Amino acid sequence: MFSCCLQTAQHSGLKKDNSEGHGGVWRQRVEKKSAPKNPKEPCTESRINADMVEKLVNHLVPSLQGGDLFFVPAFLYTYRRFATTQQVLDLLLKRYEYFRPYCEEDERVKKTICTFLDTWMDKKPEEFCQTSALSIVRQMKNFLIVHTPYSDLVLRVHMLLTHLEEQKATETEARDEEVSDPEH
């Protein structure tokens, strides 16, 4: 469903389409590629363009609210083929940047976003539990503090962020000791 490496063409390059007037239109043909060797890296020859990624991310909350049991798990299983964790989070938080005060519908959306983020952290902990994810976790915390300050997820993200910051400080300290004492 989200595969970035669909085999849609056997040749690469440009093909002239003469069906649109005498001058024709040049169309980009898609090169046949295999899946990336490292599943942690998004596919560089993605058949899913930025608009499609945005549409998929925009469908996350409505699919959860509509009771679709398959969309979110399928998305979480495959999104790394066509986008990074940071890109998905940026799109999601941009889409839900503003809420109306005292609006029941917006309160339901906020709860659904918390459910999605909580599920994402449970299903893909490797995306959030490494020091390289510090900026992602900080961004999540900032969003949650503004929009859902009393949610359980704020506490979970805060505890994760504290742990990652301590881990980063320990790594930095160990690296600094290695540099100052090169004999060990």
Biotite code that builds the C-alpha atoms (Angstrom):
import biotite.structure as struc

atoms = struc.array([
    struc.Atom([0.000, 0.000, 0.000], chain_id="A", res_id=1, res_name="MET", atom_name="CA", element="C"),
    struc.Atom([2.778, 2.452, 0.865], chain_id="A", res_id=2, res_name="PHE", atom_name="CA", element="C"),
    struc.Atom([5.582, 0.704, -0.971], chain_id="A", res_id=3, res_name="SER", atom_name="CA", element="C"),
    struc.Atom([8.032, 3.182, -2.392], chain_id="A", res_id=4, res_name="CYS", atom_name="CA", element="C"),
    struc.Atom([9.626, 0.823, -4.801], chain_id="A", res_id=5, res_name="CYS", atom_name="CA", element="C"),
    struc.Atom([6.778, -0.339, -6.978], chain_id="A", res_id=6, res_name="LEU", atom_name="CA", element="C"),
    struc.Atom([8.030, -1.646, -10.266], chain_id="A", res_id=7, res_name="GLN", atom_name="CA", element="C"),
    struc.Atom([6.206, 0.648, -12.650], chain_id="A", res_id=8, res_name="THR", atom_name="CA", element="C"),
    struc.Atom([8.612, 1.022, -15.532], chain_id="A", res_id=9, res_name="ALA", atom_name="CA", element="C"),
    struc.Atom([11.450, -0.921, -17.045], chain_id="A", res_id=10, res_name="GLN", atom_name="CA", element="C"),
    struc.Atom([13.347, 2.021, -18.516], chain_id="A", res_id=11, res_name="HIS", atom_name="CA", element="C"),
    struc.Atom([14.440, 5.361, -17.175], chain_id="A", res_id=12, res_name="SER", atom_name="CA", element="C"),
    struc.Atom([14.633, 8.752, -18.755], chain_id="A", res_id=13, res_name="GLY", atom_name="CA", element="C"),
    struc.Atom([12.246, 11.086, -20.462], chain_id="A", res_id=14, res_name="LEU", atom_name="CA", element="C"),
    struc.Atom([9.574, 10.014, -22.902], chain_id="A", res_id=15, res_name="LYS", atom_name="CA", element="C"),
    struc.Atom([7.863, 12.338, -25.295], chain_id="A", res_id=16, res_name="LYS", atom_name="CA", element="C"),
    struc.Atom([4.093, 12.130, -25.148], chain_id="A", res_id=17, res_name="ASP", atom_name="CA", element="C"),
    struc.Atom([2.730, 13.193, -28.550], chain_id="A", res_id=18, res_name="ASN", atom_name="CA", element="C"),
    struc.Atom([-0.909, 12.896, -27.516], chain_id="A", res_id=19, res_name="SER", atom_name="CA", element="C"),
    struc.Atom([-1.037, 16.523, -26.337], chain_id="A", res_id=20, res_name="GLU", atom_name="CA", element="C"),
    struc.Atom([-0.672, 18.675, -29.413], chain_id="A", res_id=21, res_name="GLY", atom_name="CA", element="C"),
    struc.Atom([2.022, 18.684, -32.048], chain_id="A", res_id=22, res_name="HIS", atom_name="CA", element="C"),
    struc.Atom([4.874, 19.668, -29.704], chain_id="A", res_id=23, res_name="GLY", atom_name="CA", element="C"),
    struc.Atom([4.203, 16.955, -27.201], chain_id="A", res_id=24, res_name="GLY", atom_name="CA", element="C"),
    struc.Atom([4.868, 16.938, -23.488], chain_id="A", res_id=25, res_name="VAL", atom_name="CA", element="C"),
    struc.Atom([7.962, 15.513, -21.871], chain_id="A", res_id=26, res_name="TRP", atom_name="CA", element="C"),
    struc.Atom([7.161, 13.137, -19.045], chain_id="A", res_id=27, res_name="ARG", atom_name="CA", element="C"),
    struc.Atom([9.539, 11.700, -16.527], chain_id="A", res_id=28, res_name="GLN", atom_name="CA", element="C"),
    struc.Atom([9.715, 7.914, -16.649], chain_id="A", res_id=29, res_name="ARG", atom_name="CA", element="C"),
    struc.Atom([10.362, 6.129, -13.393], chain_id="A", res_id=30, res_name="VAL", atom_name="CA", element="C"),
    struc.Atom([13.434, 3.970, -13.039], chain_id="A", res_id=31, res_name="GLU", atom_name="CA", element="C"),
    struc.Atom([12.978, 0.457, -11.739], chain_id="A", res_id=32, res_name="LYS", atom_name="CA", element="C"),
    struc.Atom([14.681, 0.250, -8.319], chain_id="A", res_id=33, res_name="LYS", atom_name="CA", element="C"),
    struc.Atom([14.904, -2.286, -5.548], chain_id="A", res_id=34, res_name="SER", atom_name="CA", element="C"),
    struc.Atom([14.141, -1.580, -1.891], chain_id="A", res_id=35, res_name="ALA", atom_name="CA", element="C"),
    struc.Atom([16.861, 0.146, 0.131], chain_id="A", res_id=36, res_name="PRO", atom_name="CA", element="C"),
    struc.Atom([19.428, -2.153, 1.724], chain_id="A", res_id=37, res_name="LYS", atom_name="CA", element="C"),
    struc.Atom([19.038, -0.479, 5.133], chain_id="A", res_id=38, res_name="ASN", atom_name="CA", element="C"),
    struc.Atom([15.365, -0.502, 6.201], chain_id="A", res_id=39, res_name="PRO", atom_name="CA", element="C"),
    struc.Atom([16.053, 2.377, 8.631], chain_id="A", res_id=40, res_name="LYS", atom_name="CA", element="C"),
    struc.Atom([16.700, 4.767, 5.737], chain_id="A", res_id=41, res_name="GLU", atom_name="CA", element="C"),
    struc.Atom([13.853, 6.027, 3.590], chain_id="A", res_id=42, res_name="PRO", atom_name="CA", element="C"),
    struc.Atom([13.904, 4.948, -0.027], chain_id="A", res_id=43, res_name="CYS", atom_name="CA", element="C"),
    struc.Atom([15.664, 7.600, -2.087], chain_id="A", res_id=44, res_name="THR", atom_name="CA", element="C"),
    struc.Atom([13.740, 6.780, -5.261], chain_id="A", res_id=45, res_name="GLU", atom_name="CA", element="C"),
    struc.Atom([10.330, 7.062, -3.660], chain_id="A", res_id=46, res_name="SER", atom_name="CA", element="C"),
    struc.Atom([7.281, 6.679, -5.884], chain_id="A", res_id=47, res_name="ARG", atom_name="CA", element="C"),
    struc.Atom([5.311, 8.480, -3.194], chain_id="A", res_id=48, res_name="ILE", atom_name="CA", element="C"),
    struc.Atom([5.774, 12.212, -3.595], chain_id="A", res_id=49, res_name="ASN", atom_name="CA", element="C"),
    struc.Atom([5.643, 14.869, -0.878], chain_id="A", res_id=50, res_name="ALA", atom_name="CA", element="C"),
    struc.Atom([1.961, 15.566, -1.528], chain_id="A", res_id=51, res_name="ASP", atom_name="CA", element="C"),
    struc.Atom([1.090, 11.897, -1.063], chain_id="A", res_id=52, res_name="MET", atom_name="CA", element="C"),
    struc.Atom([3.096, 11.698, 2.184], chain_id="A", res_id=53, res_name="VAL", atom_name="CA", element="C"),
    struc.Atom([1.205, 14.735, 3.449], chain_id="A", res_id=54, res_name="GLU", atom_name="CA", element="C"),
    struc.Atom([-2.133, 13.132, 2.501], chain_id="A", res_id=55, res_name="LYS", atom_name="CA", element="C"),
    struc.Atom([-1.187, 9.917, 4.303], chain_id="A", res_id=56, res_name="LEU", atom_name="CA", element="C"),
    struc.Atom([-0.150, 11.814, 7.442], chain_id="A", res_id=57, res_name="VAL", atom_name="CA", element="C"),
    struc.Atom([-3.320, 13.916, 7.273], chain_id="A", res_id=58, res_name="ASN", atom_name="CA", element="C"),
    struc.Atom([-5.343, 10.690, 7.183], chain_id="A", res_id=59, res_name="HIS", atom_name="CA", element="C"),
    struc.Atom([-3.848, 9.318, 10.427], chain_id="A", res_id=60, res_name="LEU", atom_name="CA", element="C"),
    struc.Atom([-6.189, 11.123, 12.848], chain_id="A", res_id=61, res_name="VAL", atom_name="CA", element="C"),
    struc.Atom([-9.386, 10.661, 10.790], chain_id="A", res_id=62, res_name="PRO", atom_name="CA", element="C"),
    struc.Atom([-8.631, 6.961, 10.349], chain_id="A", res_id=63, res_name="SER", atom_name="CA", element="C"),
    struc.Atom([-8.280, 6.504, 14.109], chain_id="A", res_id=64, res_name="LEU", atom_name="CA", element="C"),
    struc.Atom([-11.422, 8.521, 14.778], chain_id="A", res_id=65, res_name="GLN", atom_name="CA", element="C"),
    struc.Atom([-13.288, 6.497, 12.165], chain_id="A", res_id=66, res_name="GLY", atom_name="CA", element="C"),
    struc.Atom([-12.320, 3.191, 13.756], chain_id="A", res_id=67, res_name="GLY", atom_name="CA", element="C"),
    struc.Atom([-10.062, 2.033, 10.899], chain_id="A", res_id=68, res_name="ASP", atom_name="CA", element="C"),
    struc.Atom([-8.009, -0.716, 12.525], chain_id="A", res_id=69, res_name="LEU", atom_name="CA", element="C"),
    struc.Atom([-5.624, -1.157, 9.606], chain_id="A", res_id=70, res_name="PHE", atom_name="CA", element="C"),
    struc.Atom([-4.430, 2.242, 8.389], chain_id="A", res_id=71, res_name="PHE", atom_name="CA", element="C"),
    struc.Atom([-2.269, 3.303, 11.334], chain_id="A", res_id=72, res_name="VAL", atom_name="CA", element="C"),
    struc.Atom([-0.514, -0.072, 11.778], chain_id="A", res_id=73, res_name="PRO", atom_name="CA", element="C"),
    struc.Atom([0.128, -0.234, 8.021], chain_id="A", res_id=74, res_name="ALA", atom_name="CA", element="C"),
    struc.Atom([1.433, 3.328, 8.053], chain_id="A", res_id=75, res_name="PHE", atom_name="CA", element="C"),
    struc.Atom([3.713, 2.691, 11.036], chain_id="A", res_id=76, res_name="LEU", atom_name="CA", element="C"),
    struc.Atom([5.019, -0.490, 9.446], chain_id="A", res_id=77, res_name="TYR", atom_name="CA", element="C"),
    struc.Atom([5.913, 1.179, 6.149], chain_id="A", res_id=78, res_name="THR", atom_name="CA", element="C"),
    struc.Atom([6.449, 4.921, 6.615], chain_id="A", res_id=79, res_name="TYR", atom_name="CA", element="C"),
    struc.Atom([10.245, 4.627, 6.851], chain_id="A", res_id=80, res_name="ARG", atom_name="CA", element="C"),
    struc.Atom([10.278, 3.549, 3.209], chain_id="A", res_id=81, res_name="ARG", atom_name="CA", element="C"),
    struc.Atom([9.132, 6.962, 2.056], chain_id="A", res_id=82, res_name="PHE", atom_name="CA", element="C"),
    struc.Atom([9.729, 9.446, 4.902], chain_id="A", res_id=83, res_name="ALA", atom_name="CA", element="C"),
    struc.Atom([11.789, 9.986, 8.022], chain_id="A", res_id=84, res_name="THR", atom_name="CA", element="C"),
    struc.Atom([10.387, 10.105, 11.532], chain_id="A", res_id=85, res_name="THR", atom_name="CA", element="C"),
    struc.Atom([11.150, 13.837, 11.600], chain_id="A", res_id=86, res_name="GLN", atom_name="CA", element="C"),
    struc.Atom([9.285, 14.448, 8.340], chain_id="A", res_id=87, res_name="GLN", atom_name="CA", element="C"),
    struc.Atom([6.182, 12.595, 9.530], chain_id="A", res_id=88, res_name="VAL", atom_name="CA", element="C"),
    struc.Atom([6.211, 14.381, 12.887], chain_id="A", res_id=89, res_name="LEU", atom_name="CA", element="C"),
    struc.Atom([6.697, 17.765, 11.200], chain_id="A", res_id=90, res_name="ASP", atom_name="CA", element="C"),
    struc.Atom([3.744, 17.154, 8.885], chain_id="A", res_id=91, res_name="LEU", atom_name="CA", element="C"),
    struc.Atom([1.516, 15.917, 11.709], chain_id="A", res_id=92, res_name="LEU", atom_name="CA", element="C"),
    struc.Atom([2.317, 18.785, 14.054], chain_id="A", res_id=93, res_name="LEU", atom_name="CA", element="C"),
    struc.Atom([2.004, 21.352, 11.264], chain_id="A", res_id=94, res_name="LYS", atom_name="CA", element="C"),
    struc.Atom([-1.413, 19.935, 10.311], chain_id="A", res_id=95, res_name="ARG", atom_name="CA", element="C"),
    struc.Atom([-2.611, 20.224, 13.910], chain_id="A", res_id=96, res_name="TYR", atom_name="CA", element="C"),
    struc.Atom([-0.770, 23.384, 14.890], chain_id="A", res_id=97, res_name="GLU", atom_name="CA", element="C"),
    struc.Atom([-3.850, 25.391, 15.871], chain_id="A", res_id=98, res_name="TYR", atom_name="CA", element="C"),
    struc.Atom([-6.921, 24.450, 17.854], chain_id="A", res_id=99, res_name="PHE", atom_name="CA", element="C"),
    struc.Atom([-10.028, 26.377, 18.817], chain_id="A", res_id=100, res_name="ARG", atom_name="CA", element="C"),
    struc.Atom([-10.453, 26.947, 22.543], chain_id="A", res_id=101, res_name="PRO", atom_name="CA", element="C"),
    struc.Atom([-13.332, 25.139, 24.216], chain_id="A", res_id=102, res_name="TYR", atom_name="CA", element="C"),
    struc.Atom([-14.131, 23.138, 21.088], chain_id="A", res_id=103, res_name="CYS", atom_name="CA", element="C"),
    struc.Atom([-15.206, 19.545, 21.749], chain_id="A", res_id=104, res_name="GLU", atom_name="CA", element="C"),
    struc.Atom([-14.227, 18.408, 18.276], chain_id="A", res_id=105, res_name="GLU", atom_name="CA", element="C"),
    struc.Atom([-10.697, 19.804, 18.709], chain_id="A", res_id=106, res_name="ASP", atom_name="CA", element="C"),
    struc.Atom([-10.446, 18.135, 22.125], chain_id="A", res_id=107, res_name="GLU", atom_name="CA", element="C"),
    struc.Atom([-11.239, 14.791, 20.466], chain_id="A", res_id=108, res_name="ARG", atom_name="CA", element="C"),
    struc.Atom([-8.565, 15.476, 17.832], chain_id="A", res_id=109, res_name="VAL", atom_name="CA", element="C"),
    struc.Atom([-6.006, 16.239, 20.555], chain_id="A", res_id=110, res_name="LYS", atom_name="CA", element="C"),
    struc.Atom([-6.825, 12.957, 22.319], chain_id="A", res_id=111, res_name="LYS", atom_name="CA", element="C"),
    struc.Atom([-6.541, 11.100, 19.020], chain_id="A", res_id=112, res_name="THR", atom_name="CA", element="C"),
    struc.Atom([-3.139, 12.668, 18.339], chain_id="A", res_id=113, res_name="ILE", atom_name="CA", element="C"),
    struc.Atom([-2.005, 11.551, 21.799], chain_id="A", res_id=114, res_name="CYS", atom_name="CA", element="C"),
    struc.Atom([-3.268, 8.049, 21.035], chain_id="A", res_id=115, res_name="THR", atom_name="CA", element="C"),
    struc.Atom([-1.374, 8.013, 17.742], chain_id="A", res_id=116, res_name="PHE", atom_name="CA", element="C"),
    struc.Atom([1.869, 9.339, 19.256], chain_id="A", res_id=117, res_name="LEU", atom_name="CA", element="C"),
    struc.Atom([1.613, 6.872, 22.143], chain_id="A", res_id=118, res_name="ASP", atom_name="CA", element="C"),
    struc.Atom([1.034, 3.999, 19.699], chain_id="A", res_id=119, res_name="THR", atom_name="CA", element="C"),
    struc.Atom([3.908, 5.186, 17.510], chain_id="A", res_id=120, res_name="TRP", atom_name="CA", element="C"),
    struc.Atom([6.256, 5.223, 20.492], chain_id="A", res_id=121, res_name="MET", atom_name="CA", element="C"),
    struc.Atom([5.102, 1.729, 21.511], chain_id="A", res_id=122, res_name="ASP", atom_name="CA", element="C"),
    struc.Atom([5.332, 0.201, 18.031], chain_id="A", res_id=123, res_name="LYS", atom_name="CA", element="C"),
    struc.Atom([8.548, 1.951, 16.935], chain_id="A", res_id=124, res_name="LYS", atom_name="CA", element="C"),
    struc.Atom([10.565, 2.617, 20.124], chain_id="A", res_id=125, res_name="PRO", atom_name="CA", element="C"),
    struc.Atom([13.814, 2.643, 18.149], chain_id="A", res_id=126, res_name="GLU", atom_name="CA", element="C"),
    struc.Atom([12.631, 5.885, 16.534], chain_id="A", res_id=127, res_name="GLU", atom_name="CA", element="C"),
    struc.Atom([12.410, 7.672, 19.887], chain_id="A", res_id=128, res_name="PHE", atom_name="CA", element="C"),
    struc.Atom([14.676, 5.937, 22.406], chain_id="A", res_id=129, res_name="CYS", atom_name="CA", element="C"),
    struc.Atom([18.104, 6.892, 21.072], chain_id="A", res_id=130, res_name="GLN", atom_name="CA", element="C"),
    struc.Atom([20.031, 10.077, 21.713], chain_id="A", res_id=131, res_name="THR", atom_name="CA", element="C"),
    struc.Atom([19.828, 10.831, 17.998], chain_id="A", res_id=132, res_name="SER", atom_name="CA", element="C"),
    struc.Atom([16.073, 11.333, 18.536], chain_id="A", res_id=133, res_name="ALA", atom_name="CA", element="C"),
    struc.Atom([16.491, 14.134, 21.085], chain_id="A", res_id=134, res_name="LEU", atom_name="CA", element="C"),
    struc.Atom([15.153, 16.841, 18.776], chain_id="A", res_id=135, res_name="SER", atom_name="CA", element="C"),
    struc.Atom([12.147, 14.695, 17.852], chain_id="A", res_id=136, res_name="ILE", atom_name="CA", element="C"),
    struc.Atom([11.286, 14.014, 21.489], chain_id="A", res_id=137, res_name="VAL", atom_name="CA", element="C"),
    struc.Atom([11.764, 17.705, 22.382], chain_id="A", res_id=138, res_name="ARG", atom_name="CA", element="C"),
    struc.Atom([9.454, 18.694, 19.539], chain_id="A", res_id=139, res_name="GLN", atom_name="CA", element="C"),
    struc.Atom([6.809, 16.228, 20.725], chain_id="A", res_id=140, res_name="MET", atom_name="CA", element="C"),
    struc.Atom([7.083, 17.501, 24.294], chain_id="A", res_id=141, res_name="LYS", atom_name="CA", element="C"),
    struc.Atom([6.713, 21.130, 23.209], chain_id="A", res_id=142, res_name="ASN", atom_name="CA", element="C"),
    struc.Atom([3.610, 20.299, 21.171], chain_id="A", res_id=143, res_name="PHE", atom_name="CA", element="C"),
    struc.Atom([2.070, 18.274, 23.984], chain_id="A", res_id=144, res_name="LEU", atom_name="CA", element="C"),
    struc.Atom([2.751, 20.892, 26.660], chain_id="A", res_id=145, res_name="ILE", atom_name="CA", element="C"),
    struc.Atom([0.951, 23.509, 24.583], chain_id="A", res_id=146, res_name="VAL", atom_name="CA", element="C"),
    struc.Atom([-1.996, 21.389, 23.448], chain_id="A", res_id=147, res_name="HIS", atom_name="CA", element="C"),
    struc.Atom([-2.423, 18.599, 26.011], chain_id="A", res_id=148, res_name="THR", atom_name="CA", element="C"),
    struc.Atom([-0.565, 19.739, 29.143], chain_id="A", res_id=149, res_name="PRO", atom_name="CA", element="C"),
    struc.Atom([-2.319, 17.286, 31.472], chain_id="A", res_id=150, res_name="TYR", atom_name="CA", element="C"),
    struc.Atom([-2.109, 14.166, 29.332], chain_id="A", res_id=151, res_name="SER", atom_name="CA", element="C"),
    struc.Atom([-0.294, 11.050, 30.463], chain_id="A", res_id=152, res_name="ASP", atom_name="CA", element="C"),
    struc.Atom([1.721, 11.248, 27.261], chain_id="A", res_id=153, res_name="LEU", atom_name="CA", element="C"),
    struc.Atom([3.333, 14.534, 28.374], chain_id="A", res_id=154, res_name="VAL", atom_name="CA", element="C"),
    struc.Atom([4.720, 12.745, 31.411], chain_id="A", res_id=155, res_name="LEU", atom_name="CA", element="C"),
    struc.Atom([5.905, 9.792, 29.328], chain_id="A", res_id=156, res_name="ARG", atom_name="CA", element="C"),
    struc.Atom([7.641, 12.045, 26.799], chain_id="A", res_id=157, res_name="VAL", atom_name="CA", element="C"),
    struc.Atom([9.148, 14.180, 29.584], chain_id="A", res_id=158, res_name="HIS", atom_name="CA", element="C"),
    struc.Atom([10.589, 11.083, 31.286], chain_id="A", res_id=159, res_name="MET", atom_name="CA", element="C"),
    struc.Atom([11.976, 9.823, 27.958], chain_id="A", res_id=160, res_name="LEU", atom_name="CA", element="C"),
    struc.Atom([13.500, 13.214, 27.214], chain_id="A", res_id=161, res_name="LEU", atom_name="CA", element="C"),
    struc.Atom([15.131, 13.362, 30.662], chain_id="A", res_id=162, res_name="THR", atom_name="CA", element="C"),
    struc.Atom([16.562, 9.878, 30.134], chain_id="A", res_id=163, res_name="HIS", atom_name="CA", element="C"),
    struc.Atom([17.891, 10.752, 26.669], chain_id="A", res_id=164, res_name="LEU", atom_name="CA", element="C"),
    struc.Atom([19.458, 13.985, 27.906], chain_id="A", res_id=165, res_name="GLU", atom_name="CA", element="C"),
    struc.Atom([21.187, 12.104, 30.743], chain_id="A", res_id=166, res_name="GLU", atom_name="CA", element="C"),
    struc.Atom([22.365, 9.460, 28.283], chain_id="A", res_id=167, res_name="GLN", atom_name="CA", element="C"),
    struc.Atom([23.684, 12.153, 25.930], chain_id="A", res_id=168, res_name="LYS", atom_name="CA", element="C"),
    struc.Atom([25.525, 13.859, 28.830], chain_id="A", res_id=169, res_name="ALA", atom_name="CA", element="C"),
    struc.Atom([27.098, 10.517, 29.799], chain_id="A", res_id=170, res_name="THR", atom_name="CA", element="C"),
    struc.Atom([28.165, 9.877, 26.203], chain_id="A", res_id=171, res_name="GLU", atom_name="CA", element="C"),
    struc.Atom([29.635, 13.366, 25.922], chain_id="A", res_id=172, res_name="THR", atom_name="CA", element="C"),
    struc.Atom([31.454, 12.994, 29.234], chain_id="A", res_id=173, res_name="GLU", atom_name="CA", element="C"),
    struc.Atom([32.923, 9.644, 28.168], chain_id="A", res_id=174, res_name="ALA", atom_name="CA", element="C"),
    struc.Atom([33.999, 11.109, 24.826], chain_id="A", res_id=175, res_name="ARG", atom_name="CA", element="C"),
    struc.Atom([35.596, 14.095, 26.578], chain_id="A", res_id=176, res_name="ASP", atom_name="CA", element="C"),
    struc.Atom([37.518, 11.761, 28.893], chain_id="A", res_id=177, res_name="GLU", atom_name="CA", element="C"),
    struc.Atom([38.808, 9.788, 25.908], chain_id="A", res_id=178, res_name="GLU", atom_name="CA", element="C"),
    struc.Atom([40.039, 12.979, 24.253], chain_id="A", res_id=179, res_name="VAL", atom_name="CA", element="C"),
    struc.Atom([41.738, 14.280, 27.407], chain_id="A", res_id=180, res_name="SER", atom_name="CA", element="C"),
    struc.Atom([43.331, 10.926, 28.228], chain_id="A", res_id=181, res_name="ASP", atom_name="CA", element="C"),
    struc.Atom([44.279, 9.311, 24.887], chain_id="A", res_id=182, res_name="PRO", atom_name="CA", element="C"),
    struc.Atom([46.412, 6.579, 26.557], chain_id="A", res_id=183, res_name="GLU", atom_name="CA", element="C"),
    struc.Atom([43.379, 4.603, 27.726], chain_id="A", res_id=184, res_name="HIS", atom_name="CA", element="C"),
])
